[in-house]
Amino acid sequence: MPIIVETGAGVEGANSFASIVEADDFHSLRNNTAWASATSTEKTAALVNASDYLNTFYVASCGPLSASQGLQWPTMADSGLPAPIRAATLSLALYALSGPLTGRVERGVKATSQKLDGVGETSTTFEDSEPGDAFPAITAMLAGIASTKQPGTIRMGRLSR
């Protein structure tokens, strides 16, 4: 399947928020030699993976422009594709060249024990907490137009009539 770039018009079947040409310019300006030495196939995969990551881990602040578009952005609130989405895609694509942007979360069990005088011993065992934000700079970049999806959280509220 070829790369289908979102132009800001709500492209049906779009799978990337940026093109290889845009990525080449972006990374050339920043002297990212890893990008320059990547093949066209690797660059395509990196851009699609970066777009998938944004589409999976961030929620647009508004509904999509079109019901048939391939990605969350643009939204009804946007006139075109927001610049932070394109910049985030281009930034993440560099990381995607070296492997998956998401990995299996490894959790460990932590245990503590304490000897109490005359009482015995007490111990506590718990699992590590949820992992932190893997890309805080991306989250900051998108702060005005998207929020992060928090894995494992329950949203609670009160429904009133």
C-alpha positions as CSV (number, residue, x, y, z in Angstrom):
1,M,0.0,0.0,0.0
2,P,1.4,3.4,-0.9
3,I,1.7,6.4,1.5
4,I,-1.5,8.5,1.3
5,V,-0.8,11.9,2.7
6,E,-3.5,13.9,4.6
7,T,-3.6,17.3,2.9
8,G,-5.9,19.0,5.3
9,A,-9.0,18.2,3.3
10,G,-10.0,15.0,5.1
11,V,-8.5,12.6,2.6
12,E,-10.2,9.2,2.5
13,G,-7.7,6.4,3.3
14,A,-5.0,8.8,4.4
15,N,-2.3,7.0,6.4
16,S,0.3,9.8,7.0
17,F,0.2,13.4,8.2
18,A,3.3,14.2,6.2
19,S,5.0,13.3,2.9
20,I,8.6,12.1,2.4
21,V,9.5,15.4,0.7
22,E,8.3,17.3,3.8
23,A,10.2,14.9,6.0
24,D,13.4,15.2,4.0
25,D,13.3,19.0,4.2
26,F,12.4,19.0,8.0
27,H,15.3,16.6,8.9
28,S,17.8,18.2,6.5
29,L,17.2,21.5,8.2
30,R,17.9,19.8,11.6
31,N,20.9,17.8,10.2
32,N,19.4,14.5,11.1
33,T,21.7,12.2,9.2
34,A,19.8,9.0,10.2
35,W,16.9,10.3,8.1
36,A,19.0,11.2,5.1
37,S,20.6,7.7,5.0
38,A,17.2,5.9,5.3
39,T,15.7,4.3,2.2
40,S,12.4,5.5,0.7
41,T,10.7,2.3,2.1
42,E,12.0,3.0,5.6
43,K,10.9,6.6,5.4
44,T,7.4,5.7,4.3
45,A,7.1,3.1,7.1
46,A,8.4,5.6,9.7
47,L,5.9,8.3,8.6
48,V,3.0,5.9,8.6
49,N,4.0,4.5,12.1
50,A,4.4,8.1,13.4
51,S,0.9,9.0,12.1
52,D,-0.5,5.7,13.6
53,Y,1.1,6.6,17.0
54,L,-0.5,10.1,17.0
55,N,-3.9,8.7,15.8
56,T,-3.8,6.1,18.6
57,F,-2.4,7.9,21.6
58,Y,-3.9,11.4,21.2
59,V,-7.5,12.6,20.9
60,A,-8.4,15.5,18.8
61,S,-10.3,18.3,20.6
62,C,-13.1,18.2,18.0
63,G,-14.7,15.7,15.6
64,P,-13.2,14.9,12.2
65,L,-13.8,17.1,9.2
66,S,-15.2,14.1,7.2
67,A,-16.6,10.8,8.4
68,S,-14.6,9.0,5.6
69,Q,-11.2,10.5,6.3
70,G,-8.4,8.1,7.2
71,L,-7.0,9.9,10.3
72,Q,-8.4,12.0,13.2
73,W,-7.1,15.3,11.8
74,P,-8.2,17.7,10.3
75,T,-11.2,18.4,12.5
76,M,-14.2,20.5,12.1
77,A,-12.4,23.2,14.1
78,D,-9.4,23.3,11.7
79,S,-8.8,25.0,8.4
80,G,-6.4,22.5,7.0
81,L,-4.1,20.2,8.9
82,P,-2.8,21.9,12.1
83,A,1.0,22.6,11.9
84,P,1.7,20.9,15.2
85,I,0.3,17.6,13.9
86,R,2.6,17.7,10.9
87,A,5.6,18.7,13.1
88,A,4.8,15.9,15.6
89,T,4.6,13.4,12.8
90,L,7.9,14.5,11.3
91,S,9.6,14.4,14.7
92,L,8.3,11.0,15.6
93,A,9.2,9.6,12.2
94,L,12.9,9.9,13.1
95,Y,12.3,7.7,16.2
96,A,10.3,5.3,14.2
97,L,13.3,4.6,11.9
98,S,15.1,2.8,14.8
99,G,12.2,0.7,15.9
100,P,8.6,0.6,17.2
101,L,7.3,3.7,18.9
102,T,5.4,1.5,21.3
103,G,6.7,-1.5,23.0
104,R,5.5,-4.1,25.4
105,V,5.1,-2.6,28.8
106,E,7.3,-4.5,31.2
107,R,6.0,-4.3,34.8
108,G,7.7,-5.7,37.8
109,V,6.7,-6.5,41.2
110,K,8.2,-4.4,44.0
111,A,8.3,-5.7,47.5
112,T,9.3,-4.1,50.7
113,S,9.5,-5.6,54.2
114,Q,10.0,-4.0,57.6
115,K,10.8,-5.7,60.9
116,L,8.7,-4.3,63.7
117,D,10.0,-4.6,67.3
118,G,7.9,-7.1,69.3
119,V,5.3,-7.5,66.5
120,G,7.0,-9.4,63.7
121,E,7.4,-8.4,60.2
122,T,5.3,-6.5,57.7
123,S,5.6,-6.6,53.9
124,T,4.1,-4.8,51.0
125,T,4.0,-6.0,47.4
126,F,2.8,-4.0,44.4
127,E,3.1,-3.7,40.7
128,D,4.9,-0.8,39.1
129,S,2.6,2.0,38.1
130,E,1.7,2.9,34.6
131,P,4.6,4.1,32.4
132,G,5.1,7.8,31.9
133,D,4.7,9.7,28.6
134,A,7.2,8.2,26.1
135,F,7.3,11.5,24.2
136,P,6.7,14.5,26.5
137,A,7.9,17.0,23.8
138,I,5.3,15.7,21.4
139,T,2.6,15.9,24.1
140,A,3.6,19.5,24.7
141,M,3.6,20.3,21.0
142,L,0.0,19.1,20.7
143,A,-1.3,20.6,24.0
144,G,-3.5,23.1,22.3
145,I,-5.2,20.7,19.9
146,A,-5.2,17.3,21.4
147,S,-5.1,15.4,24.7
148,T,-3.4,12.2,25.5
149,K,-5.3,8.9,25.9
150,Q,-4.4,7.6,29.3
151,P,-4.1,3.8,29.3
152,G,-5.8,1.9,32.1
153,T,-7.7,5.0,33.5
154,I,-11.4,5.2,34.2
155,R,-13.1,8.5,33.6
156,M,-15.8,9.2,36.1
157,G,-18.3,11.9,36.4
158,R,-21.8,12.7,37.4
159,L,-24.7,12.8,35.0
160,S,-27.3,15.4,35.9
161,R,-30.6,16.2,34.2
